[in-house]
């Protein structure tokens, strides 16, 4: 009987120890479940954050690609504008050269002779159509001033030479006519 009592006491102690171990194990299991739950929540938050970052990365990548395309379009437009500017510059240079050639090929313009005008004898230069085209840039719209009673009025310039001869010069009249 003593052995049975000792065995029962021993069994009761073991049962108590096992019950205590079971409680500790259950508590540890609850802690692990809470920890697992927290880890799962943190993992889910990380997944959501990574998904958001991936979405943002895709968005930024698309925006970057769009910016690159717009930059390329801008470069093409700039190149076209530079070509147009170069074409306009070459055209302007050609027009200036043409005008210079026209001006250089135009004979000097005679103005009314001062001395002959005193005697009532006027000498005037007659202008050819080529002369008039040259000084109006071939009747360019840029030189058009408006419409007059007898037709279109254009702005032009005619270079005149003026020389003052002293009154007491004996050769003044001959020199003036010669020049």
N, CA, C and O of each residue as an XYZ file, in Angstrom:
716
protein
N       0.797     -1.174      0.000
C       0.000      0.000      0.000
C       0.859      1.264      0.000
O       0.566      2.261     -0.660
N       1.899      1.164      0.753
C       2.772      2.322      0.769
C       3.315      2.567     -0.615
O       3.500      3.710     -1.032
N       3.564      1.514     -1.306
C       4.094      1.690     -2.658
C       3.024      2.304     -3.563
O       3.318      3.136     -4.421
N       1.779      1.877     -3.352
C       0.706      2.415     -4.181
C       0.495      3.874     -3.804
O       0.281      4.720     -4.672
N       0.556      4.169     -2.502
C       0.398      5.563     -2.079
C       1.525      6.413     -2.622
O       1.314      7.523     -3.110
N       2.734      5.865     -2.529
C       3.893      6.610     -3.042
C       3.740      6.800     -4.550
O       4.080      7.851     -5.093
N       3.221      5.761     -5.218
C       3.040      5.859     -6.663
C       1.953      6.877     -6.977
O       2.062      7.621     -7.953
N       0.892      6.917     -6.148
C      -0.180      7.885     -6.377
C       0.324      9.290     -6.109
O       0.013     10.222     -6.851
N       1.108      9.441     -5.039
C       1.675     10.759     -4.741
C       2.593     11.167     -5.885
O       2.583     12.303     -6.362
N       3.386     10.184     -6.301
C       4.306     10.477     -7.406
C       3.494     10.828     -8.646
O       3.861     11.769     -9.349
N       2.436     10.138     -8.942
C       1.602     10.392    -10.105
C       0.949     11.756     -9.961
O       0.856     12.507    -10.932
N       0.491     12.085     -8.742
C      -0.135     13.394     -8.524
C       0.876     14.497     -8.746
O       0.568     15.523     -9.353
N       2.117     14.275     -8.240
C       3.174     15.284     -8.443
C       3.472     15.424     -9.931
O       3.614     16.533    -10.447
N       3.565     14.283    -10.613
C       3.850     14.317    -12.047
C       2.708     14.990    -12.805
O       2.918     15.745    -13.754
N       1.458     14.679    -12.338
C       0.296     15.291    -12.975
C       0.345     16.785    -12.773
O       0.065     17.553    -13.693
N       0.709     17.212    -11.539
C       0.815     18.645    -11.245
C       1.899     19.280    -12.101
O       1.723     20.360    -12.665
N       3.038     18.572    -12.184
C       4.135     19.095    -13.000
C       3.708     19.176    -14.463
O       3.979     20.159    -15.153
N       3.031     18.117    -14.921
C       2.566     18.106    -16.312
C       1.525     19.203    -16.536
O       1.527     19.860    -17.577
N       0.630     19.402    -15.549
C      -0.372     20.448    -15.664
C       0.316     21.800    -15.705
O      -0.028     22.668    -16.507
N       1.306     21.964    -14.816
C       2.060     23.219    -14.798
C       2.800     23.404    -16.120
O       2.798     24.489    -16.703
N       3.434     22.321    -16.582
C       4.128     22.387    -17.874
C       3.148     22.698    -18.996
O       3.454     23.474    -19.901
N       1.960     22.083    -18.930
C       0.943     22.325    -19.949
C       0.518     23.781    -19.933
O       0.372     24.391    -20.992
N       0.311     24.368    -18.713
C      -0.056     25.790    -18.622
C       1.043     26.668    -19.209
O       0.775     27.597    -19.971
N       2.299     26.354    -18.839
C       3.435     27.133    -19.352
C       3.500     26.990    -20.873
O       3.715     27.965    -21.592
N       3.311     25.761    -21.347
C       3.343     25.523    -22.795
C       2.204     26.256    -23.488
O       2.401     26.856    -24.545
N       1.006     26.211    -22.897
C      -0.131     26.930    -23.480
C       0.133     28.427    -23.509
O      -0.182     29.100    -24.490
N       0.727     28.959    -22.406
C       1.061     30.398    -22.358
C       2.088     30.727    -23.435
O       1.969     31.726    -24.144
N       3.106     29.861    -23.545
C       4.114     30.074    -24.586
C       3.473     30.002    -25.970
O       3.806     30.771    -26.873
N       2.554     29.069    -26.108
C       1.852     28.920    -27.386
C       1.034     30.168    -27.694
O       1.016     30.629    -28.835
N       0.348     30.728    -26.675
C      -0.419     31.971    -26.879
C       0.519     33.110    -27.262
O       0.220     33.896    -28.161
N       1.683     33.193    -26.554
C       2.661     34.245    -26.873
C       3.166     34.078    -28.307
O       3.303     35.043    -29.058
N       3.436     32.827    -28.657
C       3.910     32.566    -30.026
C       2.833     32.954    -31.036
O       3.129     33.543    -32.076
N       1.554     32.610    -30.713
C       0.459     32.972    -31.621
C       0.338     34.485    -31.739
O       0.159     35.021    -32.832
N       0.441     35.193    -30.558
C       0.387     36.667    -30.607
C       1.563     37.208    -31.424
O       1.401     38.097    -32.261
N       2.749     36.651    -31.161
C       3.935     37.079    -31.912
C       3.781     36.793    -33.396
O       4.135     37.607    -34.249
N       3.233     35.592    -33.684
C       3.013     35.232    -35.082
C       2.008     36.182    -35.712
O       2.184     36.626    -36.847
N       0.962     36.486    -34.973
C      -0.062     37.404    -35.469
C       0.554     38.778    -35.749
O       0.279     39.398    -36.777
N       1.401     39.246    -34.805
C       2.074     40.538    -35.008
C       2.999     40.473    -36.225
O       3.043     41.396    -37.038
N       3.735     39.366    -36.335
C       4.646     39.203    -37.481
C       3.843     39.170    -38.780
O       4.241     39.772    -39.776
N       2.703     38.459    -38.765
C       1.859     38.402    -39.961
C       1.334     39.793    -40.324
O       1.303     40.165    -41.496
N       0.919     40.563    -39.298
C       0.449     41.929    -39.549
C       1.573     42.792    -40.119
O       1.379     43.540    -41.077
N       2.770     42.668    -39.499
C       3.916     43.437    -39.989
C       4.284     43.007    -41.406
O       4.616     43.831    -42.259
N       4.217     41.684    -41.638
C       4.512     41.166    -42.970
C       3.493     41.684    -43.983
O       3.858     42.069    -45.094
N       2.217     41.692    -43.597
C       1.173     42.210    -44.488
C       1.399     43.697    -44.766
O       1.245     44.151    -45.900
N       1.766     44.457    -43.720
C       2.052     45.885    -43.903
C       3.246     46.072    -44.842
O       3.246     46.965    -45.691
N       4.262     45.221    -44.680
C       5.432     45.301    -45.559
C       5.058     44.965    -47.000
O       5.519     45.611    -47.941
N       4.216     43.945    -47.157
C       3.769     43.561    -48.504
C       3.009     44.718    -49.144
O       3.218     45.042    -50.314
N       2.114     45.343    -48.356
C       1.361     46.492    -48.876
C       2.297     47.639    -49.240
O       2.132     48.292    -50.270
N       3.290     47.874    -48.368
C       4.251     48.945    -48.634
C       5.066     48.634    -49.889
O       5.286     49.510    -50.725
N       5.513     47.378    -50.017
C       6.260     46.979    -51.211
C       5.400     47.100    -52.466
O       5.876     47.532    -53.516
N       4.132     46.715    -52.349
C       3.215     46.845    -53.482
C       3.061     48.310    -53.867
O       3.088     48.665    -55.045
N       2.897     49.160    -52.842
C       2.785     50.602    -53.090
C       4.060     51.143    -53.731
O       4.006     51.926    -54.679
N       5.213     50.713    -53.198
C       6.492     51.153    -53.772
C       6.642     50.673    -55.213
O       7.125     51.410    -56.072
N       6.227     49.436    -55.472
C       6.307     48.905    -56.837
C       5.396     49.702    -57.764
O       5.768     50.013    -58.896
N       4.194     50.031    -57.275
C       3.268     50.843    -58.069
C       3.869     52.214    -58.349
O       3.830     52.706    -59.476
N       4.430     52.828    -57.293
C       5.071     54.136    -57.472
C       6.263     54.040    -58.415
O       6.481     54.923    -59.244
N       7.037     52.954    -58.284
C       8.195     52.771    -59.165
C       7.733     52.659    -60.613
O       8.345     53.236    -61.512
N       6.652     51.914    -60.836
C       6.106     51.802    -62.196
C       5.623     53.155    -62.700
O       5.851     53.527    -63.851
N       4.948     53.885    -61.807
C       4.452     55.214    -62.180
C       5.628     56.131    -62.529
O       5.605     56.818    -63.551
N       6.656     56.137    -61.671
C       7.821     56.987    -61.931
C       8.549     56.543    -63.195
O       9.070     57.372    -63.942
N       8.583     55.244    -63.428
C       9.221     54.733    -64.639
C       8.464     55.215    -65.876
O       9.074     55.635    -66.859
N       7.117     55.150    -65.820
C       6.310     55.655    -66.944
C       6.517     57.151    -67.123
O       6.667     57.636    -68.245
N       6.524     57.889    -65.995
C       6.749     59.336    -66.075
C       8.138     59.637    -66.627
O       8.309     60.570    -67.411
N       9.124     58.850    -66.218
C      10.491     59.033    -66.728
C      10.526     58.779    -68.231
O      11.125     59.547    -68.984
N       9.882     57.697    -68.661
C       9.835     57.385    -70.091
C       9.129     58.502    -70.863
O       9.557     58.883    -71.952
N       8.037     59.023    -70.282
C       7.319     60.133    -70.921
C       8.217     61.363    -71.002
O       8.248     62.043    -72.027
N       8.944     61.649    -69.928
C       9.857     62.799    -69.925
C      10.958     62.615    -70.967
O      11.349     63.569    -71.639
N      11.453     61.389    -71.098
C      12.483     61.113    -72.108
C      11.914     61.336    -73.508
O      12.577     61.923    -74.363
N      10.680     60.865    -73.744
C      10.044     61.083    -75.058
C       9.857     62.569    -75.326
O      10.134     63.045    -76.427
N       9.379     63.315    -74.305
C       9.183     64.756    -74.476
C      10.511     65.466    -74.722
O      10.582     66.396    -75.525
N      11.548     65.031    -74.039
C      12.876     65.606    -74.251
C      13.340     65.357    -75.681
O      13.910     66.245    -76.316
N      13.101     64.168    -76.181
C      13.501     63.844    -77.559
C      12.706     64.684    -78.559
O      13.259     65.175    -79.543
N      11.406     64.845    -78.303
C      10.588     65.703    -79.174
C      11.126     67.130    -79.142
O      11.218     67.790    -80.177
N      11.482     67.603    -77.942
C      12.055     68.945    -77.813
C      13.352     69.070    -78.587
O      13.597     70.088    -79.235
N      14.186     68.038    -78.522
C      15.451     68.066    -79.275
C      15.189     68.131    -80.774
O      15.853     68.875    -81.495
N      14.219     67.350    -81.238
C      13.887     67.353    -82.667
C      13.368     68.730    -83.079
O      13.752     69.261    -84.121
N      12.485     69.305    -82.244
C      11.957     70.643    -82.551
C      13.072     71.674    -82.560
O      13.109     72.545    -83.429
N      13.989     71.581    -81.591
C      15.113     72.514    -81.536
C      15.969     72.384    -82.787
O      16.382     73.390    -83.365
N      16.239     71.153    -83.208
C      17.037     70.946    -84.421
C      16.321     71.530    -85.634
O      16.951     72.145    -86.494
N      14.998     71.335    -85.703
C      14.229     71.892    -86.821
C      14.271     73.418    -86.793
O      14.412     74.063    -87.832
N      14.146     73.993    -85.587
C      14.203     75.453    -85.471
C      15.582     75.967    -85.865
O      15.696     76.998    -86.528
N      16.632     75.251    -85.459
C      17.982     75.669    -85.834
C      18.167     75.596    -87.343
O      18.788     76.476    -87.939
N      17.624     74.534    -87.968
C      17.695     74.425    -89.428
C      16.936     75.572    -90.085
O      17.418     76.170    -91.048
N      15.748     75.880    -89.564
C      14.948     76.983    -90.117
C      15.686     78.302    -89.953
O      15.723     79.112    -90.879
N      16.279     78.526    -88.770
C      17.047     79.754    -88.546
C      18.220     79.837    -89.508
O      18.514     80.904    -90.045
N      18.889     78.714    -89.725
C      20.027     78.696    -90.656
C      19.548     78.993    -92.075
O      20.196     79.735    -92.814
N      18.400     78.405    -92.454
C      17.847     78.652    -93.792
C      17.494     80.126    -93.954
O      17.789     80.732    -94.984
N      16.859     80.700    -92.928
C      16.494     82.118    -92.981
C      17.743     82.983    -93.028
O      17.793     83.966    -93.767
N      18.751     82.621    -92.241
C      20.007     83.373    -92.245
C      20.651     83.332    -93.626
O      21.108     84.358    -94.130
N      20.688     82.148    -94.239
C      21.282     82.030    -95.576
C      20.477     82.832    -96.596
O      21.049     83.479    -97.472
N      19.146     82.788    -96.480
C      18.298     83.543    -97.404
C      18.532     85.037    -97.219
O      18.637     85.783    -98.193
N      18.614     85.473    -95.953
C      18.848     86.892    -95.668
C      20.209     87.323    -96.197
O      20.343     88.399    -96.780
N      21.219     86.478    -95.991
C      22.550     86.802    -96.510
C      22.515     86.919    -98.031
O      23.134     87.816    -98.606
N      21.789     86.008    -98.680
C      21.681     86.054   -100.142
C      20.978     87.334   -100.589
O      21.393     87.963   -101.562
N      19.908     87.725    -99.878
C      19.198     88.962   -100.222
C      20.096     90.175   -100.029
O      20.106     91.087   -100.856
N      20.853     90.182    -98.932
C      21.769     91.301    -98.678
C      22.820     91.361    -99.773
O      23.144     92.442   -100.265
N      23.361     90.194   -100.163
C      24.367     90.167   -101.227
C      23.763     90.677   -102.522
O      24.390     91.449   -103.248
N      22.529     90.238   -102.814
C      21.859     90.690   -104.034
C      21.684     92.210   -104.011
O      21.930     92.884   -105.011
N      21.263     92.736   -102.875
C      21.080     94.186   -102.767
C      22.405     94.917   -102.907
O      22.486     95.951   -103.570
N      23.441     94.373   -102.280
C      24.753     95.005   -102.408
C      25.200     94.992   -103.865
O      25.730     95.981   -104.371
N      24.979     93.853   -104.537
C      25.337     93.773   -105.953
C      24.541     94.780   -106.767
O      25.079     95.439   -107.657
N      23.234     94.897   -106.451
C      22.396     95.869   -107.167
C      22.891     97.287   -106.919
O      22.981     98.095   -107.843
N      23.209     97.578   -105.664
C      23.682     98.928   -105.344
C      25.017     99.223   -106.011
O      25.253    100.334   -106.485
N      25.889     98.218   -106.045
C      27.195     98.433   -106.668
C      27.089     98.533   -108.184
O      27.880     99.230   -108.821
N      26.100     97.831   -108.770
C      25.962     97.873   -110.223
C      25.193     99.097   -110.698
O      25.212     99.414   -111.888
N      24.519     99.787   -109.790
C      23.766    100.981   -110.166
C      24.738    102.136   -110.382
O      25.565    102.425   -109.517
N      24.637    102.800   -111.540
C      25.538    103.934   -111.774
C      25.240    105.060   -110.800
O      24.131    105.148   -110.273
N      26.213    105.916   -110.556
C      25.973    107.037   -109.651
C      24.766    107.850   -110.107
O      24.518    108.003   -111.303
N      24.043    108.352   -109.160
C      22.825    109.104   -109.452
C      23.166    110.571   -109.623
O      23.867    111.175   -108.812
N      22.648    111.114   -110.699
C      22.858    112.547   -110.915
C      21.713    113.298   -110.259
O      20.548    112.920   -110.379
N      22.059    114.342   -109.582
C      21.053    115.192   -108.958
C      20.914    116.439   -109.812
O      21.744    116.688   -110.686
N      19.890    117.212   -109.571
C      19.770    118.444   -110.354
C      21.038    119.289   -110.191
O      21.540    119.487   -109.085
N      21.516    119.756   -111.279
C      22.712    120.594   -111.279
C      22.347    121.960   -110.711
O      21.478    122.646   -111.247
N      23.010    122.355   -109.627
C      22.682    123.600   -108.946
C      22.890    124.803   -109.857
O      22.038    125.686   -109.952
N      24.033    124.819   -110.521
C      24.332    125.986   -111.358
C      23.411    126.061   -112.562
O      22.982    127.142   -112.966
N      23.109    124.895   -113.135
C      22.227    124.938   -114.298
C      20.806    125.269   -113.872
O      20.038    125.811   -114.667
N      20.433    124.951   -112.612
C      19.084    125.281   -112.159
C      18.927    126.784   -111.996
O      17.817    127.302   -112.115
N      20.018    127.495   -111.725
C      19.938    128.950   -111.616
C      19.617    129.573   -112.964
O      18.949    130.604   -113.052
N      20.102    128.931   -113.995
C      19.838    129.454   -115.335
C      18.570    128.857   -115.915
O      18.211    129.153   -117.055
N      17.869    127.995   -115.124
C      16.622    127.407   -115.599
C      16.846    126.128   -116.374
O      15.898    125.582   -116.939
N      18.065    125.635   -116.418
C      18.384    124.418   -117.149
C      18.546    123.273   -116.134
O      19.599    123.162   -115.508
N      17.542    122.439   -115.965
C      17.590    121.348   -114.980
C      18.058    120.059   -115.647
O      17.635    119.731   -116.755
N      18.940    119.331   -114.955
C      19.348    118.004   -115.410
C      18.941    117.009   -114.324
O      19.349    117.133   -113.169
N      18.146    116.039   -114.702
C      17.701    115.020   -113.748
C      18.056    113.642   -114.270
O      18.145    113.419   -115.477
N      18.252    112.740   -113.354
C      18.547    111.351   -113.715
C      17.238    110.636   -113.945
O      16.285    110.816   -113.186
N      17.183    109.830   -114.983
C      16.036    108.972   -115.219
C      16.383    107.597   -114.660
O      17.499    107.110   -114.839
N      15.429    106.980   -113.990
C      15.672    105.687   -113.367
C      15.024    104.587   -114.198
O      13.895    104.722   -114.670
N      15.768    103.495   -114.365
C      15.213    102.343   -115.083
C      14.394    101.504   -114.104
O      14.449    101.707   -112.891
N      13.640    100.567   -114.650
C      12.854     99.669   -113.808
C      13.779     98.860   -112.897
O      13.438     98.609   -111.741
N      14.934     98.453   -113.401
C      15.901     97.712   -112.571
C      16.399     98.566   -111.414
O      16.575     98.064   -110.304
N      16.632     99.880   -111.669
C      17.054    100.780   -110.594
C      15.984    100.835   -109.507
O      16.285    100.751   -108.317
N      14.750    100.974   -109.930
C      13.638    101.095   -108.974
C      13.448     99.777   -108.217
O      13.192     99.782   -107.013
N      13.572     98.655   -108.923
C      13.472     97.351   -108.248
C      14.570     97.206   -107.201
O      14.337     96.675   -106.115
N      15.762     97.678   -107.533
C      16.889     97.549   -106.604
C      16.664     98.359   -105.337
O      16.938     97.868   -104.242
N      16.173     99.582   -105.458
C      16.026    100.422   -104.269
C      14.762    100.114   -103.472
O      14.615    100.592   -102.347
N      13.839     99.319   -104.039
C      12.634     98.913   -103.292
C      12.648     97.422   -102.968
O      11.633     96.864   -102.552
N      13.787     96.786   -103.157
C      13.935     95.348   -102.922
C      12.894     94.573   -103.722
O      12.178     93.724   -103.191
N      12.832     94.883   -104.990
C      11.909     94.226   -105.915
C      10.455     94.397   -105.457
O       9.662     93.455   -105.453
N      10.145     95.633   -105.073
C       8.800     96.009   -104.620
C       8.344     95.134   -103.445
O       7.218     94.635   -103.419
N       9.242     94.966   -102.484
C       8.988     94.127   -101.310
C       7.876     94.722   -100.451
O       7.739     95.939   -100.329
N       7.088     93.829    -99.863
C       6.013     94.256    -98.953
C       6.577     94.980    -97.731
O       5.898     95.812    -97.129
N       7.825     94.660    -97.367
C       8.458     95.306    -96.211
C       8.699     96.792    -96.468
O       8.804     97.579    -95.527
N       8.786     97.172    -97.736
C       9.062     98.563    -98.078
C       7.797     99.295    -98.528
O       7.863    100.466    -98.902
N       6.663     98.628    -98.496
C       5.411     99.235    -98.932
C       4.907    100.191    -97.853
O       4.736     99.802    -96.698
N       4.671    101.437    -98.239
C       4.163    102.435    -97.292
C       2.643    102.542    -97.355
O       1.995    102.814    -96.344
N       2.082    102.333    -98.521
C       0.639    102.451    -98.661
C       0.258    102.665   -100.110
O       1.065    102.480   -101.020
N      -0.987    103.058   -100.303
C      -1.507    103.316   -101.646
C      -1.669    104.814   -101.832
O      -2.256    105.503   -100.998
N      -1.143    105.293   -102.927
C      -1.289    106.709   -103.252
C      -2.345    106.893   -104.325
O      -2.979    105.929   -104.755
N      -2.531    108.113   -104.751
C      -3.531    108.407   -105.773
C      -3.200    107.770   -107.107
O      -4.103    107.482   -107.893
N      -1.916    107.543   -107.379
C      -1.508    106.989   -108.666
C      -0.900    105.600   -108.532
O      -0.275    105.116   -109.476
N      -1.065    104.951   -107.395
C      -0.529    103.602   -107.234
C       0.107    103.396   -105.867
O      -0.059    104.210   -104.958
N       0.830    102.307   -105.741
C       1.465    101.921   -104.477
C       2.696    102.778   -104.217
O       3.458    103.092   -105.132
N       2.879    103.155   -102.938
C       4.028    103.975   -102.542
C       4.984    103.083   -101.749
O       4.588    102.418   -100.791
N       6.259    103.083   -102.172
C       7.291    102.273   -101.513
C       8.338    103.172   -100.896
O       8.632    104.254   -101.403
N       8.897    102.706    -99.790
C       9.996    103.406    -99.141
C      11.284    102.997    -99.857
O      11.468    101.826   -100.187
N      12.172    103.962   -100.097
C      13.453    103.638   -100.720
C      14.463    104.694   -100.318
O      14.114    105.738    -99.767
N      15.709    104.406   -100.602
C      16.767    105.365   -100.318
C      17.615    105.533   -101.565
O      17.970    104.561   -102.231
N      17.928    106.773   -101.864
C      18.839    107.078   -102.959
C      19.970    107.884   -102.347
O      19.750    108.908   -101.701
N      21.175    107.403   -102.565
C      22.335    108.078   -101.981
C      22.694    109.288   -102.845
O      22.840    109.175   -104.062
N      22.832    110.427   -102.206
C      23.196    111.670   -102.896
C      24.554    112.120   -102.401
O      24.901    111.920   -101.237
N      25.312    112.722   -103.281
C      26.592    113.304   -102.883
C      26.437    114.820   -102.896
O      25.853    115.387   -103.820
N      26.959    115.458   -101.878
C      26.859    116.922   -101.777
C      28.258    117.476   -101.593
O      29.035    116.987   -100.772
N      28.564    118.490   -102.360
C      29.849    119.159   -102.207
C      29.586    120.650   -102.195
O      28.863    121.181   -103.037
N      30.185    121.310   -101.229
C      30.047    122.766   -101.148
C      31.290    123.376   -101.779
O      32.417    123.092   -101.372
N      31.064    124.214   -102.774
C      32.173    124.876   -103.468
C      32.189    126.324   -103.020
O      31.160    126.998   -102.981
N      33.370    126.779   -102.687
C      33.454    128.157   -102.202
C      33.084    129.129   -103.323
O      33.322    128.856   -104.500
N      32.516    130.234   -102.953
C      32.019    131.234   -103.898
C      33.157    131.827   -104.721
O      32.976    132.116   -105.904
N      34.317    132.010   -104.114
C      35.415    132.664   -104.822
C      36.233    131.691   -105.667
O      37.269    132.081   -106.205
N      35.796    130.426   -105.801
C      36.527    129.463   -106.615
C      36.255    129.718   -108.084
O      35.098    129.786   -108.497
N      37.313    129.861   -108.883
C      37.164    130.123   -110.308
C      36.826    128.853   -111.073
O      36.123    128.897   -112.082
N      37.317    127.744   -110.601
C      37.087    126.487   -111.320
C      35.935    125.691   -110.718
O      35.737    124.531   -111.081
N      35.186    126.276   -109.825
C      34.125    125.583   -109.094
C      33.070    124.971   -109.976
O      32.675    123.822   -109.783
N      32.601    125.754   -110.968
C      31.523    125.258   -111.810
C      32.002    124.082   -112.644
O      31.299    123.077   -112.745
N      33.190    124.185   -113.248
C      33.721    123.095   -114.070
C      33.981    121.857   -113.195
O      33.691    120.733   -113.605
N      34.521    122.067   -112.007
C      34.815    120.958   -111.088
C      33.524    120.264   -110.656
O      33.462    119.037   -110.579
N      32.502    121.061   -110.377
C      31.208    120.514   -109.968
C      30.619    119.657   -111.082
O      30.149    118.549   -110.825
N      30.640    120.156   -112.309
C      30.078    119.408   -113.428
C      30.887    118.143   -113.708
O      30.330    117.103   -114.062
N      32.206    118.244   -113.543
C      33.066    117.089   -113.783
C      32.781    115.982   -112.745
O      32.760    114.800   -113.089
N      32.568    116.363   -111.499
C      32.316    115.374   -110.448
C      30.924    114.818   -110.564
O      30.530    113.969   -109.764
